[in-house]
């Protein structure tokens, strides 16, 4: 399965700098709202936080691929 059809450049930020995981999750959710993907950041924040609580999406120090399932998408 190729991921490229599901990615949009304005939704990816390889230079995102945040002090902690929760700040990263909030920034990513707000990016979805700004891009018009979601009407509100709160469902994404909750879903991403729940996903991280269940199992981390960290793939290396300082690098993660946060993802979650949302009914809105």
N, C-alpha and C positions, 0 to 999 in steps of 0.2 A: 504494500500500500504506500503510495506516495503522499507525503504531507503537503507538498507545495500547492495543490489546488485549494487547500483549506487555510493557507496563510496569506495575510495581506501585509505589505511592508509597513504600513502605519501602525500595525498591532505588535510588531516585534521591536524590542529595544535592547540590543546587546550591550549598550552602555549604561543601562539603568543602574543608578547608584542609590542604595537605600540602606539605612542603618540596621534593619532587621527584616525578618520574614513577613511580618504583618504589614510593614510599609511597602514591601514589594507587591504583596497581594492587593493592597489598596490602589497602588499606582497602576497595576495591570487592569484592574476592574474599571478604574476611571478612564483608562485608555479605550476600553470597549464602549463606554458611554460616549466619549468624545467622537469616536469613529462612527457612531450611529448603530452599532451592533446591538446594544442593549439600552433600554430606556432608563435603567437605574443600576447603580453599582452594587447595591446591597445584596441582591441574590448571588452575584458572582463572588463577592467577598465571602459570603457564608459558604458557598460551595467549594471555593478554593481553600478556605481555612479548614473545612471538614476533610477535604482530600488530604491536605498536609498532615492533619491530626491522625488520619488512618494510616498513611504511609507517605513519607517524604518523597518529593519529586527531584531532590538534589541528585545531580549526576557527577559533580566534582566540587571541590571547595569553591564557594562563591558562584556556583553555576547550578541552575535548576530549570526544569521544564514544567512550570506549574500548569496544571490542567484539571478540569472537572467537568461533570455533566450538568447541563442546565436545561430545564424544560423550554426556556425561551429560545434556544438555539436549535 
